[in-house]
C-alpha cells in the first residue's frame, strides 16, 4: 500500500527537520512551497522530499492544497495532508494501513491543536485529513475542507494515531479574516463558514458584526449541528456581555445549555456568570452539571478549560460557600491534581481542608 504525505509551506525552515523525521514512515513526501526565503525548499529536498515552488496569487488555502495534492503520484492509495508545524507520534503508518479497509474514503485521528503553558494538552479533537487519492478536492479560501465526489465519504476512526500541532506563536493569522469574508461572499449559505466568520469578528472585538453573523448562522436551515449552534450562542453571549447587555447575554447562555446539554462548556459559562455575581448555589449547579458529563467529545468544539481544573475549582468554591466543606476540599484536591502549580488553588485547598477538619 502506497502512503503519501503532502503539504504546503512558506518560510518554515525551523520545522523542516522535525517534520521530515515524523513523516519518514510514508513512501513519499510531497511539498508545495509558496514563496519561502529562508531555505525551506532546499532543506526539504536535502532530506528527501519532492518540492515544487509556486506562487499562489491571489492567495487561497484551497488552491494551494489542491496544487500540493496534484504532486502526489497517481498510484498512491492513501494521502496524508499535514503542515510542517505538525508531528505524528511514531508508529502512525502501520495503524493507518490497518484501519484502511476496503471502501474507506477518509480516516479520523486524534489531534492536539495546542498545548497549555505548563505542557498539558489544550484543545484536542479528531482530525480527518487522511483520505483517498482520487475523487476529492479542497474547497473554501480558508478553513478549507475536502469535498468528495459521489456523496458523503465513508469515514473511520483510527485509534492510536496522534498528530500534534506545535506552531510558531509569532506567525500572523491576519489573513484569516479577509479570507473568511471572501468564503462567506462566495457561499453565503454555508453554515460552517458563517459561524467561523462570526467567531472571527468576536476575536477582533467587532461585537455588533459578530452578533449579526452568529444570528445569521443560527437562522440557516442547514445549521443543525447542536454543538456548533451552542458555540454560536455562547459567542453571542460574550458579545452581549462586551456591550454591557447583561440580560441578553444570560439568555443566550441559557439557550446554549438547552441546545447542547451534553457539552460541559455552556454549563461552565453559566457557572462563571454566577461566580461573577457571587451566586454560589448557581456556581455549584453549573459546575455539577458540567462534571456530570464524563466523556470528552471528539469534536473541535471541546475546550481545554472544560476538561482541566476549572470545573473542579468552581465546584470547590460552590461547595465552600454553601457550607459543604468536605465536598469543597475533595473538589479542591482534584483541581490541585490537575493544576499543581497554581498557587491560588493550592491556598484554597489548604483553607478548605482546614475547614473540613474543623
N, C-alpha and C positions, 0 to 999 in steps of 0.2 A: 504494500500500500504506500503510495507516494504522498507524503505530507509536506506542504509548502507553507512557509511563513512569509507574509508580505506586510509592508509598512510604508508610511510616508514620513519625511523628516525634513527639518531645516535647523541648522546650527545646533546639533545635539551631540557634538563630539564628546562631551563629558560622560555620555551614557553608552557609547558605542561598545566598549569592551565588555561591560557587564551584560548588555543586551545580547550581543552575539554569543556569549557563553551560555546564556539562558536558552537561546533559540537553537543551539547547536544540535539538539535532538532531531531537528527537521531534516528532510532530504535536500532542501534548498531554501535559501533566504533571498528575498527579492525586495528591493527598496527603491522608491521614487524620492529623490532628493529635489526639493523645490526651491533651491537657491542658497545653499549653505556657503558661508565664507570662512568657516572655522576648521576646514579639513575633514568634515564628517564623511563625505563620499569616499575620499581617499582611504580613510581608516577602515571604513566598511569593506571596501574592496580588498584591502590587505588582509582582512580576517575571513574572506571567503564569500562575502555577499555579492550578489549581482545588482548593480546600481545603475539607474538611469537618472540623468539630471534634466529637469524640465521646469520651466516657469509656468505656473498656472495663473492666468490673468483673464478676467477678474478672479480673485481667489474664492474658491468654494471647496469645502471639505469633501463633498460627494464627488466632484470632478477629480480631485486628487486621489481619493480612494479608488475610484474606478480605473484611473490610469495606472495605479500601482497593481491592481488586480490583473490588468492586462499583461503584466510582466510574468505572471505565474504560468508555467508550462501547461499546455492543454491536457497533458496526461495526468496531471495532479488529481488525486482522489479527494484530499481534504485540504482546505485553505484555512490558515490561521492568521487573522489580522490582529496585529498588536502595534503599539507605539514604542519608541525607543526608551521611554522612561518607565517601561513596564518590564517585569521579570516573572517568569514561571518558576514555581518550585520544581526541583529536579524530579524526573520520572514522569513528566506530563505526557510525553509522546505515547508511551505504552498504554496509558489509561485512555487516551483519546482513541487509539486504534481499537481497543477492546470495546469501547462504547459505540463505535461507528458500525452499527448493524445495518443490514440491507434496508433501504428505504429512508434512512436518516438524511435530513437536509441540513440540520444545524445542531450544535451542542451548546448546552449551558453549563457554566463552570463558575466556581467561587472567585469573586473579585474583590480585593481590598482597594477601595478608591483612595483612601488616605489613612494616615496614622496620626495619633494624638502626640502632643509634645513629649509625653513620657514613654512613647514607643508602643503603646497599645493600639490595636486596630480601631479605626474610626468608622467611616461608612463602609459597610460590606453588603454586597448583593451578588446576584448571579448574572453573569455576562453571557453574551450569545454571539461572539464574533468568530466562532469556528463553524465553517459552513462548506457546502458542496462547491465544486468548481464552476459549474455552468448553470445558467438559468436564474441568476440573481445579479442585482446591481445596487449600488449605493444611491440613496436619494436624500435630498434636503441639503441646503448650503452649510448648515451647522447642526450639531446633534443628529448627524446623519445615521440612517438605519438601512439595513438590507431589505430590498423588495424582491420577492421571489415570484418567478413565473409559475403558473399552474395552481394558484391559490395558497392557502396557509401552509407553511412548511411543517414537516414533521420534526419536532424538536425533542431532544432527550437530555436529561441531566446526567452529567458525568461526575461522579464522586472522586475526590482526591486530586483533581486538577485545580490549582490555585494560582491565580495571576495577581501580582502586587503592583500597585502604582506608586512610584517614587518620583514625583515631578520636581522640576526646578521652581521653587517658590517665587523667584524673581521674574518668571516668564509672564508676560501680559496676556490677559484674556479680553482685551478691549475690543477685539474684532467680533466677539460673540454677539454683542447687541445689534450692530447693523446687519449681521448675517441672519439673526433671528427675525429681525424686522422684514428682511427680504424673504425668508421662508414663509412667514405669515402672509405677506403680499402675494407670493406665488400660489399658496394653497391656504386660503383664509378659513377653510372649514376643517383643517387638520387640528383636531383637539389637542394632540400632544404638543405641537409647536405653539399653539395659542397659550397653553399652560406655561410652557417654558418662557415665552416672551413676557407674560405677566410676572413670572418669577424673576426674570432678569430686570424688569423695571423696579421690582421690590429691592433687588440688590443695589440698584443705582439710586435708591431713595426717591424714586419718582412715584409717589404714593397714589396719586389720582389715576395716572395711566395704568399702574399695576391693578388697581381696583377695576377699571374698565375692562382690561383684558381677562382678568380672572373671572369676572362675572360672565364675560362672553364665553369663556371656556365652559363654565357650568351650564350655560344655555344651549350648547351644541348638542344635537341629538346623538352624536357618536361618543360623547363624553360620558361613558357608562362605567368606567373602572372606578370603583369606590375608593381605592387607595389614593389615586391621583385627584379625584374630586375632593377628598378630605384634605389633601395637600393644598389645593387652591383655597379652600375655606380657611385653613389655618393661616395662609399668607394674607388673605383678606382681613382676618382679624388683626394681624400685625400691622397692616396698612392703616386700619382704623385706629388702632392704639397710637400709631405715629401721628395721626391727625387729631388726637385727643377726642376721638369718637368712642368713648369707653363702652357705652351700652351696645353700640353696633358691633364692636369687637367681641364682646362677650357673646352676643347672639351667634356670630359666626363660629366661635369656638364650640358652642353647644351643638350647632348644626354639624360641625366636623366630627364630633364624637358620635353623633347619631348616624352619620354617613358611614363611618368605618369604626365601629366599636371594637373590632378585632385588632386595632393598632394601639400601641402604647402612647404614641406621640400626642394625639388630641387630649387624652386624659391628663397627661403631664402638663400640657399647656393650660388646662383648666386648674390644675393644682398650683402651677406657677402664678396664675392670676389670683387665686385665693391666698397664696403666700404674700403677694404684694398688698393684699387687703387685710392681712393678719386674720384671715378666716380659717382657723386651724381645723375645725371639722371638715371644711371644704378641701383643705390641703390633703387631709387623710383620705377622704373619699376618692379624690382623683388619683392619689398615689396608689391606693389599694386596687383601684380598677386597673391601673397600668400593670402592677405587679402580678395581677391575676392572669395576665397574658404571658405564657411561659415559652412560647415558640416564636423565635425571631423570623419575620417574613424574609423571603428570598428576593425581594424587590429593592430597587434603589430608594424607595420611599422610607425605608428603615433608617433611622438616625442613630448615630453612635451614643448620644447622650441618653437616649431612652433605654439603652442596654448596658449602661455603665453604673456609676454610683448615684446618679441624680435621683432616680425614683426612690432608692433606699434612703437617701439623705432627706428627701421630702417626707417620706413616711416617718422617719425618726422624729422630725420636728412636729408632724401631726400628732403622733402618739404622745410626745413630751408635753405639748401644750394642751392636750386633753386629759392629762393626768395618768397616762398609761406608761409608767416609767420602765417597766421590764421590757415591754414591747419596743419602746423607744431605744433602749440600749441594744436590743437584738438587731433592730434595723440599722442602727449606727455602726455596729460591728460589721455588718455586711457592706455598708458604704465604705468603711475603712479598709476592708479587704480589697475592694475594687479600686480605691484611690489612697494607697498607704502614705503617700507623700503630701496629702492635703492637710495643712495644719488646722484649718477650721473644723474639718470633720474629726480629726484626732481629738481636738479640745472638746467638741460636742460629745464624743464618745466618753471621754473622761467624766464630764459632768453628768451624763445620763446614767453611766454605770454607778456613779456615786449616789445619785438619786434613787436608782433602783435598789441599791443595797441598804438604803436608809430605813 
